[in-house]
């Protein structure tokens, strides 16, 4: 009876919270990257050159890195339900305010504040799931949640292109797009506050037997984890070389992903006279290809066991695609980036089983958060470097060469990373 109640409770939890979290991740990601579609408008209306745009785009990740730990501390203090709703409200408000910037410095500050607001979202969801799902069910739930970024990459282009066509209340198209997407996050925050419960004991949509079975299982897992803790945390930190290696590899992966995210619309516009909707739809193509690549790579890695080789192969594909993007015109560059997309998103998903397999499960969450935070700084370096190169050399080819080299070097470094704990 206990097992039946537990499985029923787990199923209800998944159906209630995972769709919301996926939608939140989609909205979160769109608010993060939608400025890539208005770069030309920012140049016209604010006088923002390519270097300033790249710097502002990247500042998001500085705010994200600086505030990830403080956000986690607040989350522990007030609870995941409240904090998830509050930060959705904050990032939505900041994102909407981006529609009314008039200077480069306002743009910089809002990008930094947006990163600070979004910093608590990912760890907040992971923490919430840990309070609601047994460990055996958590992995698949997190994988479903992470699919939100891939979905967002596909729909952000057509959605933004569509919204750019409207000019209500005297707003320009880019202002309406930014405001509408930010305002949706605010509405979603209100829904999140009303929809989520803090703990299983408060869930009136669970039957009494389901609540008891789920609560007792989670309490037993928590007690077992506390009893198993041994003073070997410093031993883990002592192996700093491996942790740094993980950070470097993930940093290289994020360089390519965010370079494509923020500069792909610019490459597409250079292909000819295209409408905003056409740019948005073409922008979705590499991300659709990347989803297919992720699926095929995951299936191959599951069948032919050698995680390092699969990550290295994906990085080599990404590096080759970025190199080929330098050898032809804009149309050929776009096709080459579509090919690179088979690699860079696959590398991101294939990478995580390596540190997860190596790290002590009791401390994995903290170290993985560190890897994620430092690796995401690639989101600052890539757009800013591309912008600097565009201003000072008139071309982003140097950036594409850099991405090719970093991907190839990371492919080699993968084989130095351990996949299992030291004996």
N, C-alpha and C positions, 0 to 999 in steps of 0.2 A: 504493500500500500504506500509506503514511504517513497519508494522509487517511482511509482506511477504519479504520485503527487508532485515529486521533484521535476520529472520530465514535463509534466503539464505546466508547472510554474515557469520553467525555463523557456518553453515554447511561447507562453504568453508574454514574458518579458521581452523576448527577441522581437516579436511582432509589434509590441507597443513602442519600444525605444529605438530599435535599429533604423526603421524608416525615417524617424525624426532626425537621428544623428547623421544619416546619409544626406538628407536634405540640408541640414545645417552645414555639413562639410562642403557641399556644392556651393551654397551661398557664401560661405566663408572664403572659399578659394576664388570665386568670381570677384568678390570685393577686393581681394588681394591683387589680382592680375588685370582687372578691367582697364587700367590706365594704358595698357599696351595698345588699345584700340583708339586712343585719343591723343597719341603723341603729336600728330600733325596739328591738331586743334590747340593743344597746349603751346605749341610753337607759335601759332598764329595769334592767339589771344593773350598769352602771357609772355611771349618772347623767350620761351624755354628752349634752349638749344639741345642737341643730342647728349652732350655731357651732363647738363643739368638734369635732363630727364632720366638718364641712367643712374645718376647719383640719387635722385629722389626715389626712383623705383627700388634701388638697393637699400635705402634707409629703413624700409620696412623690416628688413632682416636684422638690422642693428637693434631696433626696438624690440623685436621678437627675442633676440638672444639675451638682451639686458634684463627683460622682465619675465623670462620664463620661470626662474626660481622664485622671485617674489609672488608671482601669480600662483605658483604651486603652494606657497605658504598660506596665502589667503584662502585658497581652495580647501586646504586641510582645516582651516579655522571655521569657515562658514558653511561648508558642504558643497558638493558638486552640483546639486540641483540649482541652488541659488546662484552660484558662481557662473554656471553655464548660461543662465538667463541674463545675468548682469553683463557678462562680457559680450554676449550677442547684441545686447542693447548698446553697449559702448562702441563696438566695432561698427555697428550699423550707423550710429550717429556720426562717428568720425568719417566713415565712407561717404555718407550723404553730404557732409560739409565740404568734401572735396569738390563738389559741383560749384562752389562759390569762391574758390581761390582766385586771387588776383595777382599774386606775386610768387616768385620762385621760393622765397622763404616760407610762405604759407604752405606751399606744396610740400616742402621738405618736412615741416613740423607735422603735418597731417599724416604723411607716410610713416614717420617715426611713431606717432601715436597709434596709428592703425596696427602696426607691428606689435606695439606694447599691449594693445587690447586683445589681439588674436593669440598672443602667446599662451594664454591659459586654456585655449579651447581643446587642443589635442590631449594634453595630460588630464584635463578635466573629464573628457569622455572616457579615457582609459581608466581613470580612478572610479568613475561612476559604474562602469561595467564590472570592475573588481568587487563592488559592493552589491551587485545584483546577479552575477552569473558565477557558477562554479568554475574552477580553473579549466576543467575539461572542455567547457563550452566557450571559453573566452577567446581562444585563438581564431576560430571561424568567425565569431562576431566582430573581432577587430578587422579581419580581412574584408568583411562586408562593409564595415565603416570606411576603410581606406579606399574602397572603390569609388567613393564620392569624388576624390580628386580627379580620377580618370574621367568620370562622367562630366565633371565641371569643365575639364579641358575641351571636351567635345562640344558642349552646348554653349559655352561662354561666347564663342565667336558669332554664331547665328543670332543669339539673344541680344548681344551688344549691337550688332549690325542692325537689327530690327529696331531697337530702341533709339538708335542714333537718328532715325528718320523723323522723329517727332519733335515739335517745338512748342509745347504748351506754355501758357502764362508768360510768354516772352523769354522763356529759357532757350538756349541753344541746344542742338541735338545732343552734344556731348554732356552738357550739364544735366539734361533730363535723364540720360542713361545712367550717369553716376548717381544722381539723387534717387532714382527709382530703385536701383539695385541695393543701395544702402538702406532705403526706407523699408524694403522687404525684410531685411535683417531685423529691423526694429520690431516689425509685426511678428516675426518669427520668435523673437525674444519673449514677447508677451505670451504667445502660445506655449513656449517651452516652460515658462513659469507655472502655467496652469496645468500642463499635461504631465510633467514629471513628478514623481514622488521622491522624497529623500532616501527612504529605506524601505525594504520589502514589508516590514511590519506595518507601514502606513498605506500599503496598496490595497484599496478597497475593491479593485478589479481582480484580485486573487481570492480564491476561496480559502477558508481558514486552514484546511489541511495543506494546501499549496504553500501558504505563507509559512507555516511551521516547518514543512519539509525544506524549503529553500533557506530559511533563516538558520535552522540547525546545521545544515550542510555548510553554509558559508562560515558560521561560527566555528565549526570543527576544523575547517581548513585553516582559518586564521590562527586558532590555538596550536595546531600542528606546526605551522610555519614559525610561530614564536618560539616553540620548544626546540625547533631544529636549528635556530640561529647559533652560530659559533663565532668566536672572535677572530674570524679570518678575513674581515673586511679590508684590513690593512694589507693583507697578502694580495688581495685582488687589486687594490690601488697600486701596490708595488709593481705590478706588471703593466707599467704605464706605457711601455713601447707598443704593446698590442692595442691598447685603447687609442693611442695616438694614430696608429696605423688604420684602425677602423674609421677614425674621424677624417683622415686624409682621403681615404677611398670614397667615403660618402660625400665629402666636399667636392671631389672631382665629378662625381655623378650629378650633384646639384648644380654645378657650374653649367653643364650642358643643358639640363632641363630648363633652368631659368633664363639662360641666354635665348633659347628657342621661345620660351613663353613671352618675354618682353620685346623681342626684336623680330619675331616671325611676321607680324602684321606689316612692319616696315618693308621687309623683303618682298612680301606679297604685293604691296602697293607699287613697288618698283617694276613689277611685271607689265604694267600698262594701266590704262584708265579703267578703274574698277569702282563699282558702287560700294558703299559701306557694307551692304548685305553680302555682296560677292566676296569681299575681303574676309568677312566673318565666316562664311561657309568654307572658303578655301583654308582658313586657319584651322578648321576642325579636322581636315583630312589627315595631317600627321598624327594627331592624337587618336583618331580612329585606328590608324595603322598601329600605333603604339599599344593600344588595347589588344589587338590581335597578336602582336609580338609578345606581350606579357602572358597571354593565355598559352601560346605555343611554347614559350620558354619554360613556364611553370610546369606544363605537362611533360616536357622533355627532361627537366631537372628531376621530376618525381620518378621518371622511369629509368633514367641513366644517372646514377648517383655520383655526382662530382660537382658540388656547388661552386667551388672556386673556378673550375673550367667554364661553367655556364656564365658566371658573372664576367669573367675575363672575355669570353666570346661576345657577350652583349656590349661590353665597353669597346672592343675592337670594331664592332659594327658602327657604334656611335662615332668613334674616331674617324673611321674611313668615310662615313657620310659627311661629317663636318669638313674633312679635307677636300672631298669632291665638290663641296659647295663653293670652293674657291676657284674652281677650274673652268667655270662657264658663266653664262649670263644669269639674270635673275630667275628665269624659268627653270634652268638647270639647277640653280642653287636650291630652289624650292623642292624639286624632285629629290635632290640629294639629302635634304633635311628630312623629307618623308622616309627615305631609307634609313637615315640615322635614328629616326624615331623608333624603329624596330629594336634599337639597342638601348637608348638612354633610359626609357621608362622601364624596360625589362631589367636593366641593371639595378635600378632602384628597388624593385620588388624582390629580385633574387639575392640582393646583398644582405637583407636583414636576418635570414636564417644562419648566416655565418657568426655574427656576434651573439645571437641568441643561443647558438649551440656551444659557444665558448664560455660565456659568462655564467657565473653562479646564479641560479634562478632567484635566489633571495635578494640579489643586488642588481639583477639585470635591468629592472625598470629604470633605476637611477642612472646607470651607465648608458643605457639606450637613449634616455632623455638628453644626456650630455652629448652623445654622438649626433643626435638629431639637431640639437641646438647649434653646435659648432659647424656641422656639415652644412646646415642651411645658410651659413654665412656666404656660401657660394652664390646665393641669391643676391647678395650685395656686390660681390666682386664682378660677376659676369655682366650685369646690365651697365654698371658704372664703367667698366673697362671698355665695353663696346661703344658707349657714348663718348668716352674720351678719345678713342681711336677715330670715331667718325668725325669729331671736331678737328682733331690735329692731323689726321692723314687723309680725310675725305672718304674713307672706306672702312668696312668692318672685317676685311679679309684677315688682318692680323689677329683679330679675336677668334675667327674661325680656325686659323692655324693653331692658336693657343688651346682651343677646345680639343682639337684633334690630338695634339701632343699630350695634354693632361689625361685624356681618356686612355691613350695607349700606355702611358706610364702607370696609371691606376690599374690597368689590366695586368701588368707585371707585378705590382704590389699585392694584388689579391692572393697570389700564391705564397706570400710571406705571412698571410693572416692565418691564425690557427682556427680550426673549426670545432675543436674539442678542448675541454679543460686540460690543463697540465696534470699529469699523474701525481 
